[in-house]
Amino acid sequence: MASSKNPQARETLNKFKMEVASQIGVNLKQGYNGDLTSKQAGSVGGEMVKRMIEKASTQM
């Protein structure tokens, strides 16, 4: 994964993840989030992928 080799990419993805979580109402915090349900955690990742695909589609 590119973000593991690029600290700036990792930081950008973390900011994006926190923004998405906030917008969809998931209480995501820095560090450990083991108290989230699989549904909550999956909804954040799924929404991130959805938005990245939409962004890439508009740039084609």
mmJSON file of the N, C-alpha and C atoms, coordinates in Angstrom:
{"data_MODEL":{"atom_site":{
"group_PDB":["ATOM","ATOM","ATOM","ATOM","ATOM","ATOM","ATOM","ATOM","ATOM","ATOM","ATOM","ATOM","ATOM","ATOM","ATOM","ATOM","ATOM","ATOM","ATOM","ATOM","ATOM","ATOM","ATOM","ATOM","ATOM","ATOM","ATOM","ATOM","ATOM","ATOM","ATOM","ATOM","ATOM","ATOM","ATOM","ATOM","ATOM","ATOM","ATOM","ATOM","ATOM","ATOM","ATOM","ATOM","ATOM","ATOM","ATOM","ATOM","ATOM","ATOM","ATOM","ATOM","ATOM","ATOM","ATOM","ATOM","ATOM","ATOM","ATOM","ATOM","ATOM","ATOM","ATOM","ATOM","ATOM","ATOM","ATOM","ATOM","ATOM","ATOM","ATOM","ATOM","ATOM","ATOM","ATOM","ATOM","ATOM","ATOM","ATOM","ATOM","ATOM","ATOM","ATOM","ATOM","ATOM","ATOM","ATOM","ATOM","ATOM","ATOM","ATOM","ATOM","ATOM","ATOM","ATOM","ATOM","ATOM","ATOM","ATOM","ATOM","ATOM","ATOM","ATOM","ATOM","ATOM","ATOM","ATOM","ATOM","ATOM","ATOM","ATOM","ATOM","ATOM","ATOM","ATOM","ATOM","ATOM","ATOM","ATOM","ATOM","ATOM","ATOM","ATOM","ATOM","ATOM","ATOM","ATOM","ATOM","ATOM","ATOM","ATOM","ATOM","ATOM","ATOM","ATOM","ATOM","ATOM","ATOM","ATOM","ATOM","ATOM","ATOM","ATOM","ATOM","ATOM","ATOM","ATOM","ATOM","ATOM","ATOM","ATOM","ATOM","ATOM","ATOM","ATOM","ATOM","ATOM","ATOM","ATOM","ATOM","ATOM","ATOM","ATOM","ATOM","ATOM","ATOM","ATOM","ATOM","ATOM","ATOM","ATOM","ATOM","ATOM","ATOM","ATOM","ATOM","ATOM","ATOM","ATOM","ATOM"],
"id":[1,2,3,4,5,6,7,8,9,10,11,12,13,14,15,16,17,18,19,20,21,22,23,24,25,26,27,28,29,30,31,32,33,34,35,36,37,38,39,40,41,42,43,44,45,46,47,48,49,50,51,52,53,54,55,56,57,58,59,60,61,62,63,64,65,66,67,68,69,70,71,72,73,74,75,76,77,78,79,80,81,82,83,84,85,86,87,88,89,90,91,92,93,94,95,96,97,98,99,100,101,102,103,104,105,106,107,108,109,110,111,112,113,114,115,116,117,118,119,120,121,122,123,124,125,126,127,128,129,130,131,132,133,134,135,136,137,138,139,140,141,142,143,144,145,146,147,148,149,150,151,152,153,154,155,156,157,158,159,160,161,162,163,164,165,166,167,168,169,170,171,172,173,174,175,176,177,178,179,180],
"type_symbol":["N","C","C","N","C","C","N","C","C","N","C","C","N","C","C","N","C","C","N","C","C","N","C","C","N","C","C","N","C","C","N","C","C","N","C","C","N","C","C","N","C","C","N","C","C","N","C","C","N","C","C","N","C","C","N","C","C","N","C","C","N","C","C","N","C","C","N","C","C","N","C","C","N","C","C","N","C","C","N","C","C","N","C","C","N","C","C","N","C","C","N","C","C","N","C","C","N","C","C","N","C","C","N","C","C","N","C","C","N","C","C","N","C","C","N","C","C","N","C","C","N","C","C","N","C","C","N","C","C","N","C","C","N","C","C","N","C","C","N","C","C","N","C","C","N","C","C","N","C","C","N","C","C","N","C","C","N","C","C","N","C","C","N","C","C","N","C","C","N","C","C","N","C","C","N","C","C","N","C","C"],
"label_atom_id":["N","CA","C","N","CA","C","N","CA","C","N","CA","C","N","CA","C","N","CA","C","N","CA","C","N","CA","C","N","CA","C","N","CA","C","N","CA","C","N","CA","C","N","CA","C","N","CA","C","N","CA","C","N","CA","C","N","CA","C","N","CA","C","N","CA","C","N","CA","C","N","CA","C","N","CA","C","N","CA","C","N","CA","C","N","CA","C","N","CA","C","N","CA","C","N","CA","C","N","CA","C","N","CA","C","N","CA","C","N","CA","C","N","CA","C","N","CA","C","N","CA","C","N","CA","C","N","CA","C","N","CA","C","N","CA","C","N","CA","C","N","CA","C","N","CA","C","N","CA","C","N","CA","C","N","CA","C","N","CA","C","N","CA","C","N","CA","C","N","CA","C","N","CA","C","N","CA","C","N","CA","C","N","CA","C","N","CA","C","N","CA","C","N","CA","C","N","CA","C","N","CA","C","N","CA","C","N","CA","C"],
"label_alt_id":[null,null,null,null,null,null,null,null,null,null,null,null,null,null,null,null,null,null,null,null,null,null,null,null,null,null,null,null,null,null,null,null,null,null,null,null,null,null,null,null,null,null,null,null,null,null,null,null,null,null,null,null,null,null,null,null,null,null,null,null,null,null,null,null,null,null,null,null,null,null,null,null,null,null,null,null,null,null,null,null,null,null,null,null,null,null,null,null,null,null,null,null,null,null,null,null,null,null,null,null,null,null,null,null,null,null,null,null,null,null,null,null,null,null,null,null,null,null,null,null,null,null,null,null,null,null,null,null,null,null,null,null,null,null,null,null,null,null,null,null,null,null,null,null,null,null,null,null,null,null,null,null,null,null,null,null,null,null,null,null,null,null,null,null,null,null,null,null,null,null,null,null,null,null,null,null,null,null,null,null],
"label_comp_id":["MET","MET","MET","ALA","ALA","ALA","SER","SER","SER","SER","SER","SER","LYS","LYS","LYS","ASN","ASN","ASN","PRO","PRO","PRO","GLN","GLN","GLN","ALA","ALA","ALA","ARG","ARG","ARG","GLU","GLU","GLU","THR","THR","THR","LEU","LEU","LEU","ASN","ASN","ASN","LYS","LYS","LYS","PHE","PHE","PHE","LYS","LYS","LYS","MET","MET","MET","GLU","GLU","GLU","VAL","VAL","VAL","ALA","ALA","ALA","SER","SER","SER","GLN","GLN","GLN","ILE","ILE","ILE","GLY","GLY","GLY","VAL","VAL","VAL","ASN","ASN","ASN","LEU","LEU","LEU","LYS","LYS","LYS","GLN","GLN","GLN","GLY","GLY","GLY","TYR","TYR","TYR","ASN","ASN","ASN","GLY","GLY","GLY","ASP","ASP","ASP","LEU","LEU","LEU","THR","THR","THR","SER","SER","SER","LYS","LYS","LYS","GLN","GLN","GLN","ALA","ALA","ALA","GLY","GLY","GLY","SER","SER","SER","VAL","VAL","VAL","GLY","GLY","GLY","GLY","GLY","GLY","GLU","GLU","GLU","MET","MET","MET","VAL","VAL","VAL","LYS","LYS","LYS","ARG","ARG","ARG","MET","MET","MET","ILE","ILE","ILE","GLU","GLU","GLU","LYS","LYS","LYS","ALA","ALA","ALA","SER","SER","SER","THR","THR","THR","GLN","GLN","GLN","MET","MET","MET"],
"label_asym_id":["A","A","A","A","A","A","A","A","A","A","A","A","A","A","A","A","A","A","A","A","A","A","A","A","A","A","A","A","A","A","A","A","A","A","A","A","A","A","A","A","A","A","A","A","A","A","A","A","A","A","A","A","A","A","A","A","A","A","A","A","A","A","A","A","A","A","A","A","A","A","A","A","A","A","A","A","A","A","A","A","A","A","A","A","A","A","A","A","A","A","A","A","A","A","A","A","A","A","A","A","A","A","A","A","A","A","A","A","A","A","A","A","A","A","A","A","A","A","A","A","A","A","A","A","A","A","A","A","A","A","A","A","A","A","A","A","A","A","A","A","A","A","A","A","A","A","A","A","A","A","A","A","A","A","A","A","A","A","A","A","A","A","A","A","A","A","A","A","A","A","A","A","A","A","A","A","A","A","A","A"],
"label_entity_id":["1","1","1","1","1","1","1","1","1","1","1","1","1","1","1","1","1","1","1","1","1","1","1","1","1","1","1","1","1","1","1","1","1","1","1","1","1","1","1","1","1","1","1","1","1","1","1","1","1","1","1","1","1","1","1","1","1","1","1","1","1","1","1","1","1","1","1","1","1","1","1","1","1","1","1","1","1","1","1","1","1","1","1","1","1","1","1","1","1","1","1","1","1","1","1","1","1","1","1","1","1","1","1","1","1","1","1","1","1","1","1","1","1","1","1","1","1","1","1","1","1","1","1","1","1","1","1","1","1","1","1","1","1","1","1","1","1","1","1","1","1","1","1","1","1","1","1","1","1","1","1","1","1","1","1","1","1","1","1","1","1","1","1","1","1","1","1","1","1","1","1","1","1","1","1","1","1","1","1","1"],
"label_seq_id":[1,1,1,2,2,2,3,3,3,4,4,4,5,5,5,6,6,6,7,7,7,8,8,8,9,9,9,10,10,10,11,11,11,12,12,12,13,13,13,14,14,14,15,15,15,16,16,16,17,17,17,18,18,18,19,19,19,20,20,20,21,21,21,22,22,22,23,23,23,24,24,24,25,25,25,26,26,26,27,27,27,28,28,28,29,29,29,30,30,30,31,31,31,32,32,32,33,33,33,34,34,34,35,35,35,36,36,36,37,37,37,38,38,38,39,39,39,40,40,40,41,41,41,42,42,42,43,43,43,44,44,44,45,45,45,46,46,46,47,47,47,48,48,48,49,49,49,50,50,50,51,51,51,52,52,52,53,53,53,54,54,54,55,55,55,56,56,56,57,57,57,58,58,58,59,59,59,60,60,60],
"pdbx_PDB_ins_code":[null,null,null,null,null,null,null,null,null,null,null,null,null,null,null,null,null,null,null,null,null,null,null,null,null,null,null,null,null,null,null,null,null,null,null,null,null,null,null,null,null,null,null,null,null,null,null,null,null,null,null,null,null,null,null,null,null,null,null,null,null,null,null,null,null,null,null,null,null,null,null,null,null,null,null,null,null,null,null,null,null,null,null,null,null,null,null,null,null,null,null,null,null,null,null,null,null,null,null,null,null,null,null,null,null,null,null,null,null,null,null,null,null,null,null,null,null,null,null,null,null,null,null,null,null,null,null,null,null,null,null,null,null,null,null,null,null,null,null,null,null,null,null,null,null,null,null,null,null,null,null,null,null,null,null,null,null,null,null,null,null,null,null,null,null,null,null,null,null,null,null,null,null,null,null,null,null,null,null,null],
"Cartn_x":[0.847,0.0,0.892,0.548,1.36,1.437,0.355,0.35,1.337,1.708,2.666,4.068,4.32,5.633,5.633,4.457,4.336,3.547,4.234,3.538,2.491,2.734,1.775,0.491,0.628,-0.542,-1.335,-0.634,-1.289,-2.081,-1.487,-2.149,-3.383,-3.264,-4.393,-5.542,-5.236,-6.274,-6.92,-6.129,-6.683,-7.64,-7.268,-8.152,-9.445,-9.316,-10.477,-11.385,-10.785,-11.55,-12.307,-11.652,-12.303,-13.443,-13.232,-14.261,-15.485,-15.254,-16.357,-17.106,-16.373,-17.011,-17.894,-17.404,-18.176,-19.443,-19.326,-20.466,-21.545,-21.156,-22.158,-22.558,-22.034,-22.471,-21.824,-20.621,-19.885,-18.87,-18.889,-18.004,-16.612,-15.845,-14.488,-13.526,-12.545,-11.559,-10.157,-9.175,-7.788,-7.415,-6.665,-6.232,-7.209,-7.4,-8.197,-9.683,-10.318,-11.746,-12.445,-11.957,-12.508,-13.922,-14.42,-15.786,-16.811,-16.355,-17.274,-17.766,-18.978,-19.478,-18.869,-18.936,-18.443,-19.216,-20.504,-21.346,-20.879,-20.574,-20.116,-18.773,-17.832,-16.503,-16.581,-17.38,-17.534,-18.2,-19.111,-19.79,-18.823,-17.858,-16.854,-15.996,-15.47,-14.639,-15.407,-16.633,-17.45,-17.739,-18.037,-18.308,-17.047,-15.895,-14.636,-14.404,-14.59,-14.39,-15.378,-16.625,-17.652,-17.242,-16.793,-16.408,-15.159,-14.2,-12.991,-13.318,-14.224,-14.621,-15.347,-16.265,-16.969,-15.99,-15.02,-14.015,-13.197,-12.778,-11.994,-12.832,-14.1,-14.986,-15.159,-15.228,-15.419,-14.141,-13.008,-11.73,-11.313,-12.073,-11.716,-12.079],
"Cartn_y":[-1.175,0.0,1.236,2.189,3.384,4.204,4.218,5.057,4.586,3.304,2.821,3.359,3.734,4.266,5.786,6.378,7.816,8.393,8.986,9.524,10.583,11.374,12.397,11.747,10.676,9.962,9.349,8.787,8.202,9.258,10.43,11.524,12.004,12.102,12.523,11.524,10.239,9.208,9.229,9.461,9.542,10.711,11.864,13.029,12.743,12.114,11.755,10.797,9.812,8.836,9.514,10.417,11.115,11.997,12.648,13.504,12.676,11.548,10.684,10.154,9.691,9.158,10.209,11.413,12.508,12.774,12.783,13.085,12.005,10.758,9.69,9.309,10.038,9.866,8.73,8.342,7.301,7.986,7.636,8.255,7.63,8.039,7.543,8.47,7.887,8.694,8.251,9.071,8.713,7.53,6.598,5.446,4.3,3.642,2.412,2.694,1.925,2.062,0.702,-0.15,-1.49,-1.526,-0.392,-0.345,-0.148,0.072,0.207,-1.162,-1.208,-2.452,-2.633,-3.839,-4.101,-3.269,-3.114,-2.323,-0.868,-0.305,1.085,1.248,0.378,0.464,0.246,-0.72,-1.008,0.122,0.808,1.914,3.054,3.26,4.309,3.919,2.724,2.269,2.226,1.753,1.685,3.054,4.004,5.363,6.008,5.707,6.242,5.725,4.43,3.838,4.433,4.558,5.132,6.529,7.352,8.732,8.773,7.87,7.847,7.42,6.466,6.021,7.146,7.84,8.962,10.039,10.344,11.373,10.949,9.688,9.203,9.206,8.882,8.859,10.24,11.247,12.599,13.163,12.578,13.068,12.365,11.387,10.637,11.383],
"Cartn_z":[0.0,0.0,0.0,-0.821,-0.971,0.313,1.093,2.29,3.342,3.326,4.316,4.039,2.802,2.438,2.369,2.421,2.267,3.439,4.41,5.582,5.241,4.204,3.81,3.269,2.509,1.989,3.142,4.12,5.279,6.045,6.222,6.94,6.172,4.862,4.035,4.126,4.058,4.179,5.561,6.605,7.961,8.096,7.527,7.566,6.818,5.661,4.849,5.621,6.278,7.059,8.192,8.894,10.001,9.495,8.358,7.764,7.36,6.704,6.283,7.498,8.49,9.699,10.349,10.432,11.022,10.225,8.913,8.054,8.085,8.315,8.34,9.768,10.745,12.126,12.901,12.494,13.22,14.124,15.405,16.388,16.312,15.31,15.104,15.818,16.474,17.186,16.806,17.092,16.823,17.7,17.159,17.933,17.874,18.988,19.084,18.908,18.032,17.78,17.87,18.757,18.91,19.439,19.906,20.414,19.298,18.071,16.944,16.495,15.99,15.427,14.034,13.526,12.168,11.16,11.4,10.5,10.455,11.62,11.673,10.964,11.288,10.688,9.179,8.762,7.34,6.589,7.253,6.578,6.283,7.156,6.919,5.715,5.718,4.602,3.297,3.347,2.143,1.565,2.427,1.965,1.394,1.995,1.47,0.045,-0.154,-1.478,-2.479,-2.072,-2.943,-3.406,-2.482,-2.823,-3.694,-3.434,-4.256,-5.687,-5.846,-7.186,-7.912,-7.208,-7.829,-8.284,-7.449,-7.774,-8.999,-9.038,-10.171,-11.442,-11.344,-12.509,-13.116,-12.278,-12.792,-13.407,-13.065,-13.583,-14.863,-15.296,-16.506,-17.757],
"occupancy":[1.0,1.0,1.0,1.0,1.0,1.0,1.0,1.0,1.0,1.0,1.0,1.0,1.0,1.0,1.0,1.0,1.0,1.0,1.0,1.0,1.0,1.0,1.0,1.0,1.0,1.0,1.0,1.0,1.0,1.0,1.0,1.0,1.0,1.0,1.0,1.0,1.0,1.0,1.0,1.0,1.0,1.0,1.0,1.0,1.0,1.0,1.0,1.0,1.0,1.0,1.0,1.0,1.0,1.0,1.0,1.0,1.0,1.0,1.0,1.0,1.0,1.0,1.0,1.0,1.0,1.0,1.0,1.0,1.0,1.0,1.0,1.0,1.0,1.0,1.0,1.0,1.0,1.0,1.0,1.0,1.0,1.0,1.0,1.0,1.0,1.0,1.0,1.0,1.0,1.0,1.0,1.0,1.0,1.0,1.0,1.0,1.0,1.0,1.0,1.0,1.0,1.0,1.0,1.0,1.0,1.0,1.0,1.0,1.0,1.0,1.0,1.0,1.0,1.0,1.0,1.0,1.0,1.0,1.0,1.0,1.0,1.0,1.0,1.0,1.0,1.0,1.0,1.0,1.0,1.0,1.0,1.0,1.0,1.0,1.0,1.0,1.0,1.0,1.0,1.0,1.0,1.0,1.0,1.0,1.0,1.0,1.0,1.0,1.0,1.0,1.0,1.0,1.0,1.0,1.0,1.0,1.0,1.0,1.0,1.0,1.0,1.0,1.0,1.0,1.0,1.0,1.0,1.0,1.0,1.0,1.0,1.0,1.0,1.0,1.0,1.0,1.0,1.0,1.0,1.0],
"B_iso_or_equiv":[0.0,0.0,0.0,0.0,0.0,0.0,0.0,0.0,0.0,0.0,0.0,0.0,0.0,0.0,0.0,0.0,0.0,0.0,0.0,0.0,0.0,0.0,0.0,0.0,0.0,0.0,0.0,0.0,0.0,0.0,0.0,0.0,0.0,0.0,0.0,0.0,0.0,0.0,0.0,0.0,0.0,0.0,0.0,0.0,0.0,0.0,0.0,0.0,0.0,0.0,0.0,0.0,0.0,0.0,0.0,0.0,0.0,0.0,0.0,0.0,0.0,0.0,0.0,0.0,0.0,0.0,0.0,0.0,0.0,0.0,0.0,0.0,0.0,0.0,0.0,0.0,0.0,0.0,0.0,0.0,0.0,0.0,0.0,0.0,0.0,0.0,0.0,0.0,0.0,0.0,0.0,0.0,0.0,0.0,0.0,0.0,0.0,0.0,0.0,0.0,0.0,0.0,0.0,0.0,0.0,0.0,0.0,0.0,0.0,0.0,0.0,0.0,0.0,0.0,0.0,0.0,0.0,0.0,0.0,0.0,0.0,0.0,0.0,0.0,0.0,0.0,0.0,0.0,0.0,0.0,0.0,0.0,0.0,0.0,0.0,0.0,0.0,0.0,0.0,0.0,0.0,0.0,0.0,0.0,0.0,0.0,0.0,0.0,0.0,0.0,0.0,0.0,0.0,0.0,0.0,0.0,0.0,0.0,0.0,0.0,0.0,0.0,0.0,0.0,0.0,0.0,0.0,0.0,0.0,0.0,0.0,0.0,0.0,0.0,0.0,0.0,0.0,0.0,0.0,0.0],
"pdbx_formal_charge":[null,null,null,null,null,null,null,null,null,null,null,null,null,null,null,null,null,null,null,null,null,null,null,null,null,null,null,null,null,null,null,null,null,null,null,null,null,null,null,null,null,null,null,null,null,null,null,null,null,null,null,null,null,null,null,null,null,null,null,null,null,null,null,null,null,null,null,null,null,null,null,null,null,null,null,null,null,null,null,null,null,null,null,null,null,null,null,null,null,null,null,null,null,null,null,null,null,null,null,null,null,null,null,null,null,null,null,null,null,null,null,null,null,null,null,null,null,null,null,null,null,null,null,null,null,null,null,null,null,null,null,null,null,null,null,null,null,null,null,null,null,null,null,null,null,null,null,null,null,null,null,null,null,null,null,null,null,null,null,null,null,null,null,null,null,null,null,null,null,null,null,null,null,null,null,null,null,null,null,null],
"auth_seq_id":[1,1,1,2,2,2,3,3,3,4,4,4,5,5,5,6,6,6,7,7,7,8,8,8,9,9,9,10,10,10,11,11,11,12,12,12,13,13,13,14,14,14,15,15,15,16,16,16,17,17,17,18,18,18,19,19,19,20,20,20,21,21,21,22,22,22,23,23,23,24,24,24,25,25,25,26,26,26,27,27,27,28,28,28,29,29,29,30,30,30,31,31,31,32,32,32,33,33,33,34,34,34,35,35,35,36,36,36,37,37,37,38,38,38,39,39,39,40,40,40,41,41,41,42,42,42,43,43,43,44,44,44,45,45,45,46,46,46,47,47,47,48,48,48,49,49,49,50,50,50,51,51,51,52,52,52,53,53,53,54,54,54,55,55,55,56,56,56,57,57,57,58,58,58,59,59,59,60,60,60],
"auth_comp_id":["MET","MET","MET","ALA","ALA","ALA","SER","SER","SER","SER","SER","SER","LYS","LYS","LYS","ASN","ASN","ASN","PRO","PRO","PRO","GLN","GLN","GLN","ALA","ALA","ALA","ARG","ARG","ARG","GLU","GLU","GLU","THR","THR","THR","LEU","LEU","LEU","ASN","ASN","ASN","LYS","LYS","LYS","PHE","PHE","PHE","LYS","LYS","LYS","MET","MET","MET","GLU","GLU","GLU","VAL","VAL","VAL","ALA","ALA","ALA","SER","SER","SER","GLN","GLN","GLN","ILE","ILE","ILE","GLY","GLY","GLY","VAL","VAL","VAL","ASN","ASN","ASN","LEU","LEU","LEU","LYS","LYS","LYS","GLN","GLN","GLN","GLY","GLY","GLY","TYR","TYR","TYR","ASN","ASN","ASN","GLY","GLY","GLY","ASP","ASP","ASP","LEU","LEU","LEU","THR","THR","THR","SER","SER","SER","LYS","LYS","LYS","GLN","GLN","GLN","ALA","ALA","ALA","GLY","GLY","GLY","SER","SER","SER","VAL","VAL","VAL","GLY","GLY","GLY","GLY","GLY","GLY","GLU","GLU","GLU","MET","MET","MET","VAL","VAL","VAL","LYS","LYS","LYS","ARG","ARG","ARG","MET","MET","MET","ILE","ILE","ILE","GLU","GLU","GLU","LYS","LYS","LYS","ALA","ALA","ALA","SER","SER","SER","THR","THR","THR","GLN","GLN","GLN","MET","MET","MET"],
"auth_asym_id":["A","A","A","A","A","A","A","A","A","A","A","A","A","A","A","A","A","A","A","A","A","A","A","A","A","A","A","A","A","A","A","A","A","A","A","A","A","A","A","A","A","A","A","A","A","A","A","A","A","A","A","A","A","A","A","A","A","A","A","A","A","A","A","A","A","A","A","A","A","A","A","A","A","A","A","A","A","A","A","A","A","A","A","A","A","A","A","A","A","A","A","A","A","A","A","A","A","A","A","A","A","A","A","A","A","A","A","A","A","A","A","A","A","A","A","A","A","A","A","A","A","A","A","A","A","A","A","A","A","A","A","A","A","A","A","A","A","A","A","A","A","A","A","A","A","A","A","A","A","A","A","A","A","A","A","A","A","A","A","A","A","A","A","A","A","A","A","A","A","A","A","A","A","A","A","A","A","A","A","A"],
"auth_atom_id":["N","CA","C","N","CA","C","N","CA","C","N","CA","C","N","CA","C","N","CA","C","N","CA","C","N","CA","C","N","CA","C","N","CA","C","N","CA","C","N","CA","C","N","CA","C","N","CA","C","N","CA","C","N","CA","C","N","CA","C","N","CA","C","N","CA","C","N","CA","C","N","CA","C","N","CA","C","N","CA","C","N","CA","C","N","CA","C","N","CA","C","N","CA","C","N","CA","C","N","CA","C","N","CA","C","N","CA","C","N","CA","C","N","CA","C","N","CA","C","N","CA","C","N","CA","C","N","CA","C","N","CA","C","N","CA","C","N","CA","C","N","CA","C","N","CA","C","N","CA","C","N","CA","C","N","CA","C","N","CA","C","N","CA","C","N","CA","C","N","CA","C","N","CA","C","N","CA","C","N","CA","C","N","CA","C","N","CA","C","N","CA","C","N","CA","C","N","CA","C","N","CA","C","N","CA","C","N","CA","C"],
"pdbx_PDB_model_num":[1,1,1,1,1,1,1,1,1,1,1,1,1,1,1,1,1,1,1,1,1,1,1,1,1,1,1,1,1,1,1,1,1,1,1,1,1,1,1,1,1,1,1,1,1,1,1,1,1,1,1,1,1,1,1,1,1,1,1,1,1,1,1,1,1,1,1,1,1,1,1,1,1,1,1,1,1,1,1,1,1,1,1,1,1,1,1,1,1,1,1,1,1,1,1,1,1,1,1,1,1,1,1,1,1,1,1,1,1,1,1,1,1,1,1,1,1,1,1,1,1,1,1,1,1,1,1,1,1,1,1,1,1,1,1,1,1,1,1,1,1,1,1,1,1,1,1,1,1,1,1,1,1,1,1,1,1,1,1,1,1,1,1,1,1,1,1,1,1,1,1,1,1,1,1,1,1,1,1,1]
}}}
